[in-house]
């Protein structure tokens, strides 16, 4: 079964081809235009998708070594995401499906992140066994998900305000760091003292997350210190990054660890853009090694928005007999 996946939920245009979950190609066109604005500008993103989608899809098919007539179904990101960006991918996917007279499969972007662990680069790729717990962490989502099957996912906890990725990016912005700030914070953290600064941590019951208090605490620390020393940020940039990163990781692992303990599940995974963070990856790996738990840490290529994860999620839906009506509109917001 050959599936073409198309992803256009935010600022990356991506197309991928899989054959029975084995990856044949995965092409991503990133948009650098947003760096000057400190965040993604929706209108600019949708325009860039219009420019990129045809060459990206064509290249994915070429790299896969197939003809477009070999494609059995097209899987596309229907949501959540930026409305304009989603419309570009949705409209293109519908047009191509009609032209090729093949089925269309709509994919929840968050499902794609969770099922990215089933992308196989060869027959020997090891994938998680069900059920497993997944910590989904990205710019817009921080969720603990119990994955019972590709078709059955249960949210155990999620952020009630900002997500972990937002905390990274917003704190980086007030430090004067370029967008996206998360990767730069990760780099600087290796050079600083993670115990240098203390930031507030939330006291939320259950498995839910909150990062707005941490963000506020970080901002107040900068404000108070800058009154005493105008060069405070520059002189303490690495330790600010290290302390911020440690606090975010501690918050994430506190609830994730609680969920692992309470469920007794011995297989866990992380997914989403923040799962590329070296501190997060190390914390999860060490936690699991100490407790005899199997951890699935994705390749960094599959942590950010990519069409390979959309193709895999679409593969499972198509295999289960689920297809999408050609009139189905994209959606900006949805729970998993």
N, C-alpha and C positions, 0 to 999 in steps of 0.2 A: 504494500500500500504506500503510495507516494503522496505526500501532503506538502503543499506550498503554504508557508506561514507568512503573514504580513502584519507588521507591528508599526503603529503610528500614534500611540497614545499621548506622547508628550513632545520631546524635541529630537528624538532619534528615529530616522526612517530605516526600517530593517525588513529584509526578506530572507527566508531560509527554506531549504528543501530537506525533508527527511524521508527515509524509506524504512518503514516499520521501526520507527524511533531512532534509527541510525542516521546521524547527521551527514548530509552530502554537501551542504553549503550553508553559510550564515553571513550575510552581507549587512553591514551597518553604516549608514551615513549620519555622522554627528553634525550638529549645528553649532558653530562657534559664535554666531551673531549675537547670542544672548549674554556673552561674557561682559560686554560693555554696560549692560543694564543691571547686573547683579542678580539675575534670575531670568526665568523663561518668560518671554513676551508672547502670549498666545497667537496674536495675529502674524507675527514674524514666523512662528513655528509652523503654522498651517501653510503659509506661502512656501516655506522651504520644503515641506512635504510634497507639495505639488511639483516642485522642480526635481525632487530626488526620486520619487516613487517609481517612475518608469525605468530609469537606468538601474536602480537598485534591484528591482524584481528581475530585469533582464540579466543582470550579472549573476544573481543567485541561481537562475536556471542554467546559465552557461557553466558556472563553476560546478554545478551538480552533475553535469554531463548528460542531461536529459533533454528531451523535446517537451515543449509545453503540452503537447498532446498526451504525454505520459502521466500527467498529474491527475490523481483520482479525486481530489477535493482541495478546496482553498479554505484555510483557517485564517481568520482575521480578528484583531482586537476590536471588540464592540464597545468595551468600556471596562472600568472607568478611565477617565483621562480628560484632556482638553477637548471641548466640543469641536472646534475647528479642525484640529489635528485628526481626531477620530473620523470626522466626515470624509477627509481625503482618503484615508485607508479603506473605509467602508465602501465608499463610492467606487473606488478602483477595484476592490475585491469583487463587488457585485458585477461590475462591467466585464471583468475577466471571466468570472464564473459563467455569465450568460454567453459570452463569446465562445467558450470552450464546452458549454453545455455540461457542466459538472456541478456537483453539490457544493454548497457554501456552509461553513461551520463557524458559528460565532463563539468567541472565547472571552471569558472574563480575564482581564489582565492579571489579577491577583492569583487566579488559578494557575496561570502560566508561570508565575514566579515559583509557586510551590512545586509544580510538576517539572521544573527545569532539571531536577535531579534525575529525571528519566531520559534525558538527552544522552544518547549513546554515541560515542565516537568510534566504537568497534563492538564486536560481539562479546568482548570480555569486560565491558563496562559494568560495574556493580551498582545496583540501584537499591533504594530503601525497601524494606519489607513493611507491609501494612499490619497494624496501624503504626504511625510514627507522629511525633510532635514536630511542628515546624515553627521556628521563630522568623516571621516575615517582617523585615525591617527595611524601610525605604524612606524617601523624602516625604511621602504622604501617608504611610501606613506603618504602624507598629502593632503586630498581632501575634498571639500565640494560637496556633491552629492544630487541632487534632485531626489528622488525615487518616480516615478509615479506608478510603479507596479513592481512585481518581474522580469518582462521582459523588463522594460523600466527605465533606469537610466541615468541621465544627469549630467555630470561633470560641475559644475559652476565655480570651482576654484581648483587649485592644486599647489604644490610646483614647483618652477622653478629651484631649486637646491637641497639642503639637505632637508630631511624630519624631522619632530619633533623628532622622535625616534633616528635618526642619531645624532641630536644635543645633546640629552641627553647622548648617549653612547660615542660619541667622546670627549665631555667635561669631562665626568667622567673618561675616559681613561687618559687624561693629568693630572688629579688630582691624578692618581695612584690608582683609584678604580677598583675593579675586574669587569669582564664582566658577564652578561649584566649590564651596569651602570645605566640605567633608574630606576629600582626599588630601587637601593641604594641611588640615588639622592632623590627619593621620601621620603625615610626613614629619611635621614639627614635633609631634608627641614623642618621637623617638629620641629627641634631643633635650627634652625638658624633664623636670621633676614632677611626677604625678601627685606627690603629696604636698606640694608647695601651697596650693590654694584649696579651700574647702567651699563647696557650693551646696545649696540646699537640695535635699532629696525628698520626693513626695511620700506621703503616707496614705496610699490608696488601698482599700481592701480588695481581696480577691486577686485576680490575675491582670487587672487593667493597669494601663500605664498613664503617666502624666509627665510631660517635659516642660510645661509652661513655667512652672516654679523655678526650675533649674535655669531656664533662659533668663528669667527676671533676676535671679540671684547673680548670674554672670554679669548682666548689665549694670547692676548696682555696684558690684565689685569694681568694675572698670570706672564707673562714674566717680566713686569715692577716691580711688587711687589716682585718677588723673588730676583731681583737684590738688593733690600733694606733689605729683610728679607728672608733668606733661609728656614725658618720654616713657611712662610706665609700660604701655603696651609693647613698644619696640624692645625695651630692655627685658621684658618677661614673656615674650611671645611664645617661646617653646614650652615653658612651664604652664602657661595659661592653657595651651593646647593639650598638654599632657594631663593636666588636672581635669579639664572639661571631658576629655575622652574617657578617662578612668571613671568619672562620675556617671556618664551615660552608660558605659558598659556594666557598671555595678547595678544600675537601675534595671537594665535589660536582664541581667543574669539572675537577679533576685527573684523576679516573677517567673522567669523561664525555669529556674531551678525548682521553684515551688510546684510548678505544673508537672515537671518530670517526676518529682517525689510523690506527689499526690496520685498521679495516674499509674505509676509503676512501669511506664513504657520505657523500653530499653533501646529504642532507636530514635534519634533526633536529627533534625536538619535545620539549616538556616538558609534564608533566601532574601532577595531584594538587594537594592543598591548598597545599603549599609553593611551587608554581609561581606562586601569586599574589604572592609576595614580590617587592618591587620590585628588590631587589638581585640576586636570582636571574635575574629577567627581563632586567635590564640586562647581567648578565655573559654570559648565553647569546647575547643579541643582538650584543653587541660581539665576542665570540669568533667568531661565524659571519660577521659582516661583514668582519672582518679576513682571513678565509680563503676567502671566496666560497662559503660554505655557506648553504643556504636554511634558515631557522629558522621554526618554527611556534610562536608564543607564544599560548596560549589567552586568550580573554576571561576576566576574573576570575570572572564568573558561572558559567563552566563548569569552574573549577578545583576548587571544593568539591563535596561530594556532591550530585548533582542527577539527576533522572530523565531529562533529555534525553539524557545519555550512555548510560543504560541502554536507552532506547528505540532509539538508534542501533545499539548493540551487538546488541540483539535483532533489529533489522531485518536486519543482515547474517546472523545465524544463521537467521532465518526464511526469508530469500531462498535460503539454502544448504540448505533442507529440514530444518533441525534444530528439533525441538520438545521439550517437556519432559513427562514423564509426570506425571499429576495426583498421584501418590503420592510424588514426589521430595521429600525433606526438605531444609531449609536446612543449610548447613555453616558453621562458625565460622572455620575456617582452611583455606587452600589455597595452593598456589603457582600462578603464572600459567600 
